[in-house]
Amino acid sequence: MISSQPAQHSSRPRILVVDDEQAIRDMIGRALSDARYEADLTADGAAGLKLAAERDYGLVVLDLVMPDMDGRAFLRQLRAIRAAPPVLVLSCVDDVTTKVTCLELGAQDYLTKPFSLAEFLARVRVRLRDHAPAHGETIRAGDLVLDVWRLRADIGHGPVALTKLEFLLLRELAEHVGQPLRKEELLASIWGLEFDPGSNVVDVCVRRLRSKLGFDLIKTVRGAGYQLAS
């Protein structure tokens, strides 16, 4: 079942809510509407993926435990969508391992149930703000050119499409050329959450960037983190 708020002329991004609990969907839908956001609500993971592929969303709010499609499976398939939107996971599961898994699969935030609407809306605002692209903006660092709107990177061999997290990590390194950044710093600035610093979520993202753009682009500085090659 899919329901949409009435269409309005607004510059605010649209939000997709995927949750099989009707009470939660209704509560979130009302809260987003009161905050003047437009939202599509669905109880079905497959329908949610179809919407995410067809429409431009600024954020996906995702339940983790659903009968038709587990939230982790949703995240894996969402990553295949070009320029996939950021994801805020909602779940009654609060163990660290599950949180880390979701973040490594591409989620940007994780909120446990039950939650306050004030905190939920605050996290929505932060995620939309952090991931809002600027039309036509480019970032340059040596031979590297980042296209902020299209989420692409070019080091002189043509543009390469990146995921949101890959782009954000590379942008963070590009904005600190000549300065190594510790994993803890990257976790705080990109994922926005504090969790086990032993997690390899940053390392996984760096490996993906190296496979797409070349191993020499990002240097490992022993004891200091990662640094964009000059």
Summary of the structure (lengths in Angstrom):
residues: 230
radius of gyration: 17.9
end to end distance: 51.4
largest distance: 53.9
contacts: 703
relative contact order: 0.11
helix: 39%
strand: 21%
